[in-house]
Amino acid sequence: MIWMKWFLSVFAALLIWVPQLVNAGSFSVTPLRIDLSKAESTRVINLYNLESKPVTVQLQILSWSHKDGTDQLTSTRDVIVTPQVFHLKPNSLQIIRAGLLRKPDANEELSYRLIIEEIPEPPSAEFTGAQIALKITLPVFVAPEKTSKPQLEFQSFVEDDGKLKVKILNQGKVHTKIQKFVIFAEGKAEKILAKYDKSLYVLPGQVRNILLKTEDRFFSGTDKLIVRATSSNESMDFYASAGPP
């Protein structure tokens, strides 16, 4: 059959032109977040190579903040991690130590990110594909000397195209991690206006902006919007005040 011969020839050509890939390594990391404080200024991180081949790993720790709704990472000497570069044998464990080099802030939590990055081996001269390296980032928090809690505030604005802009402000001195949230009009909890199913951190004194597609234009401009946020298995309700676009 002519069409079958044509299909096989095209399929074979596609196989020829598909670029080769070098798979990233596979790691197991514990814990998934590092908490430091005045009382506990060092922590141990366990990194296990799940692959049957050796891998070279590089570590870096960066200061972490939000700006215009995006993460900002900058160099810092506040926290050190050792070893910074190491060769990890197949199916073996590497102990990593993180240590605080500065005093915790008296009032506000400090935020960092630990970058765990695979350094791929140089490809052979014949290799023409793409290399994929594993990269993991873990949050690092330094507790303030004074005990504090996050203080969340939500603002909302319905844009001309019907999308809902949600501004999340954390006016507290420590971070919070929101697992998900839904928005509905007061008295209409059964009708979800918009929802966000991804987890996100809101750092102390900082803002996150989320743009959501509305599920239903059933509300009026006078309706009070409620945000039902889930954080650490706790459900919390907030009024979403009208804010600037």
C-alpha positions as CSV (number, residue, x, y, z in Angstrom):
1,M,0.0,0.0,0.0
2,I,1.5,3.3,-1.2
3,W,0.1,5.4,1.8
4,M,1.7,2.9,4.3
5,K,5.1,3.1,2.6
6,W,4.8,6.9,2.6
7,F,3.9,6.9,6.3
8,L,6.8,4.6,7.2
9,S,9.3,6.7,5.3
10,V,8.2,9.9,7.0
11,F,8.2,8.2,10.4
12,A,11.7,6.9,9.8
13,A,12.8,10.4,8.7
14,L,11.4,11.9,11.9
15,L,13.3,9.3,14.0
16,I,16.5,10.4,12.2
17,W,16.0,14.0,13.1
18,V,14.8,13.7,16.7
19,P,17.7,15.1,18.8
20,Q,19.3,12.9,21.4
21,L,18.8,13.8,25.0
22,V,20.9,13.1,28.0
23,N,18.6,12.5,31.0
24,A,19.0,14.4,34.2
25,G,20.0,12.6,37.3
26,S,17.6,11.6,40.0
27,F,18.0,12.8,43.6
28,S,16.2,12.3,46.9
29,V,16.5,15.3,49.2
30,T,15.5,15.6,52.9
31,P,14.3,17.9,54.4
32,L,12.5,19.8,51.6
33,R,12.9,23.1,53.5
34,I,15.6,24.3,55.9
35,D,14.7,26.3,59.1
36,L,17.5,28.1,60.9
37,S,17.3,30.2,64.1
38,K,19.4,31.6,66.9
39,A,18.9,28.3,68.8
40,E,19.6,26.1,65.7
41,S,22.1,27.8,63.5
42,T,23.1,24.7,61.6
43,R,21.2,22.0,59.7
44,V,22.0,18.8,57.9
45,I,20.6,18.0,54.4
46,N,20.7,14.5,53.0
47,L,21.2,14.2,49.3
48,Y,20.9,10.7,47.8
49,N,21.9,9.8,44.3
50,L,19.2,7.4,43.0
51,E,21.0,6.8,39.7
52,S,23.4,3.9,38.8
53,K,25.9,6.4,37.5
54,P,28.0,9.0,39.4
55,V,27.1,12.7,39.3
56,T,28.8,16.0,40.1
57,V,26.8,18.4,42.1
58,Q,27.1,22.1,42.8
59,L,25.5,24.0,45.7
60,Q,24.7,27.7,46.0
61,I,22.6,29.7,48.5
62,L,21.0,33.0,47.4
63,S,19.0,35.7,49.2
64,W,15.3,35.4,48.2
65,S,12.7,38.1,47.8
66,H,9.7,39.0,45.6
67,K,9.6,41.9,43.1
68,D,6.7,42.7,40.7
69,G,5.3,39.3,41.5
70,T,8.4,37.3,40.6
71,D,11.2,35.7,42.6
72,Q,14.4,37.7,43.0
73,L,17.6,35.8,43.9
74,T,20.8,37.6,44.8
75,S,24.2,36.7,46.1
76,T,24.6,36.5,49.9
77,R,27.2,35.5,52.6
78,D,24.6,35.2,55.3
79,V,24.4,31.4,55.0
80,I,27.0,28.9,54.0
81,V,26.6,25.4,52.6
82,T,29.3,22.7,52.5
83,P,30.6,21.0,50.5
84,Q,29.8,23.4,47.6
85,V,31.0,21.1,44.8
86,F,31.2,17.3,45.2
87,H,31.2,14.0,43.2
88,L,28.4,11.7,44.3
89,K,28.8,8.0,43.6
90,P,26.0,5.8,42.3
91,N,23.3,5.0,44.9
92,S,25.2,6.9,47.6
93,L,24.4,9.5,50.2
94,Q,26.0,13.0,50.6
95,I,25.7,14.9,53.9
96,I,25.3,18.7,53.3
97,R,25.6,21.2,56.1
98,A,24.0,24.6,56.1
99,G,25.2,27.2,58.6
100,L,24.1,30.7,59.6
101,L,26.9,33.3,59.4
102,R,24.9,36.3,60.6
103,K,22.7,37.0,63.6
104,P,19.0,36.5,62.9
105,D,17.0,39.7,62.6
106,A,15.3,40.8,65.8
107,N,11.8,41.2,64.2
108,E,11.7,39.8,60.7
109,E,12.3,36.4,59.2
110,L,15.1,36.1,56.5
111,S,14.5,34.1,53.3
112,Y,16.9,32.3,51.1
113,R,17.0,29.6,48.4
114,L,19.4,26.6,48.3
115,I,20.2,25.7,44.7
116,I,21.2,22.0,44.1
117,E,22.4,21.7,40.6
118,E,23.8,18.8,38.6
119,I,26.9,19.5,36.5
120,P,26.7,17.3,33.4
121,E,29.8,15.6,32.1
122,P,31.2,17.1,28.9
123,P,29.6,15.4,25.9
124,S,31.6,13.3,23.5
125,A,32.7,14.9,20.2
126,E,30.1,12.9,18.3
127,F,27.2,14.0,20.5
128,T,24.8,16.5,18.8
129,G,21.8,16.5,21.1
130,A,20.8,18.4,24.1
131,Q,21.9,17.8,27.7
132,I,19.4,18.1,30.5
133,A,20.7,18.8,34.0
134,L,18.7,18.4,37.2
135,K,18.2,21.6,39.3
136,I,16.4,21.7,42.7
137,T,15.7,24.8,44.8
138,L,14.8,24.5,48.5
139,P,13.5,27.3,50.7
140,V,15.7,28.4,53.6
141,F,14.2,30.5,56.4
142,V,15.9,32.2,59.4
143,A,13.4,32.8,62.2
144,P,13.4,36.2,63.9
145,E,14.3,36.5,67.5
146,K,10.8,37.6,68.4
147,T,7.9,35.2,67.7
148,S,5.6,36.4,65.0
149,K,2.8,35.4,62.6
150,P,2.0,36.2,58.9
151,Q,-0.7,38.9,58.4
152,L,-2.4,38.4,55.1
153,E,-4.5,40.9,53.2
154,F,-6.2,40.3,49.8
155,Q,-7.2,42.9,47.3
156,S,-9.1,42.1,44.1
157,F,-10.0,43.9,40.9
158,V,-12.0,42.7,37.9
159,E,-10.4,43.7,34.7
160,D,-12.2,44.6,31.4
161,D,-11.7,41.2,30.0
162,G,-13.4,39.5,33.0
163,K,-10.2,38.2,34.6
164,L,-9.7,38.7,38.3
165,K,-6.5,40.3,39.5
166,V,-5.7,39.2,43.1
167,K,-3.1,41.0,45.1
168,I,-1.8,39.2,48.2
169,L,0.0,41.2,50.8
170,N,1.8,39.8,53.8
171,Q,2.2,42.5,56.4
172,G,3.5,40.2,59.0
173,K,7.1,39.4,59.9
174,V,7.3,35.8,58.8
175,H,6.3,34.0,55.6
176,T,3.2,31.9,54.8
177,K,2.8,29.2,52.2
178,I,-0.7,29.1,50.6
179,Q,-1.5,25.7,49.2
180,K,-4.5,26.9,47.2
181,F,-7.4,29.3,47.4
182,V,-10.9,29.9,45.9
183,I,-12.8,33.1,45.6
184,F,-16.6,33.5,45.8
185,A,-19.1,36.3,46.6
186,E,-20.3,36.6,50.2
187,G,-23.4,34.4,50.7
188,K,-22.6,32.4,47.4
189,A,-20.0,29.9,48.6
190,E,-21.5,27.2,46.4
191,K,-20.6,29.4,43.3
192,I,-16.8,29.6,42.9
193,L,-15.8,32.7,41.0
194,A,-12.2,31.9,40.6
195,K,-9.6,29.4,42.0
196,Y,-5.9,29.0,42.2
197,D,-4.6,25.4,42.7
198,K,-0.9,26.0,42.9
199,S,1.1,26.5,46.1
200,L,2.9,29.8,46.6
201,Y,5.0,31.5,49.3
202,V,4.3,35.0,50.4
203,L,7.4,36.4,52.1
204,P,7.2,38.9,55.0
205,G,6.4,42.5,54.0
206,Q,6.0,41.5,50.3
207,V,3.4,41.1,47.7
208,R,2.3,38.4,45.2
209,N,0.0,39.3,42.2
210,I,-2.1,36.5,40.6
211,L,-4.3,36.9,37.5
212,L,-7.2,34.4,37.4
213,K,-9.8,33.5,34.9
214,T,-13.3,33.9,36.4
215,E,-15.5,30.8,36.3
216,D,-18.8,32.7,36.4
217,R,-19.8,36.4,36.0
218,F,-22.7,36.0,38.5
219,F,-21.6,38.7,41.0
220,S,-22.3,42.4,41.0
221,G,-19.9,45.3,41.7
222,T,-21.4,45.6,45.2
223,D,-20.7,42.0,46.2
224,K,-18.1,41.4,48.9
225,L,-15.6,38.8,47.7
226,I,-14.4,36.1,50.0
227,V,-11.0,34.3,49.6
228,R,-10.9,30.8,51.2
229,A,-7.2,30.0,51.4
230,T,-5.7,26.7,52.6
231,S,-2.3,26.8,54.3
232,S,-0.7,23.9,56.1
233,N,-4.0,22.0,56.2
234,E,-5.8,25.0,57.7
235,S,-8.6,26.8,55.9
236,M,-8.9,30.6,56.4
237,D,-11.4,33.1,55.1
238,F,-10.5,36.7,54.1
239,Y,-12.5,39.5,52.6
240,A,-10.9,40.6,49.3
241,S,-11.2,44.4,49.4
242,A,-11.5,46.4,46.2
243,G,-8.0,47.4,45.1
244,P,-6.3,49.2,42.3
245,P,-6.0,47.5,38.9
